[in-house]
């Protein structure tokens, strides 16, 4: 498989404390990689660095073989990288459909004010994540947490990414909602979508991932199959408190 994402010797400190330290890993095209570790291990910081929400102190990021460490966030999105957040961030003054429409216009959010867009496409994307027409017309404030997570996914899918960074996508969801999100992720993977997934819900992560990377204090402890990593004694001590 071809490496879609490559992170090389990435480091980031905050106030003298290392959040990420000389971190290197690769993600192959079409792969689903789980990123696990205790709170404060640096998982979300890694996502922020990949998306240029934080600037690294050192190291390099490659996407599709191209060095992107100096690219602004919007350029990385145009190349095909998207992410979700632990806390959903919809535009509260817009409907569900309008939130999805923003993803269809990544170069200029304000095009939607002056130009017509393909309303059928935003409805199609909304339905693909399980929204009905009534929900597509609702405001985010009217949605339950599971629906807000689906809206996050719909907005990122509208960008048509090739790499999707999922940050605690199962947090706060019921078992039924987790099943719905999991089915959606599996279905989208059939079309070539690549994932890096951060989750404390290891049971829900297990059937989705091809490989798991465990981090602690911003460094990789080990990587391998799900079973290999969660049964690793060092991981259990660091992450599972055993």
Buried (B, 14 or more C-beta within 10 A) or exposed (E): EEBBBBBBEBBBBEEEEBBBBBBEBBBBBBBBBBBBBBEEBBBBBBBBBBBBEBEBBEBBBBBBEEEBBEBEBEEBBEBBBBBBBBEBBBEEEBBBBBBBBBBBBBEEEEBBEEEEBEEEEBBEBBBBBBBEEEBBBBBBEEBEEBBBBBBBBBBBBBBBBBBBBBBBBBBBBEEEBBEBBBEBBEEBBEEEBBBBBBBBEBEBBBEBBBBBBBBBBBBBBBBBEBEBBBEBEEBBEBBEEE
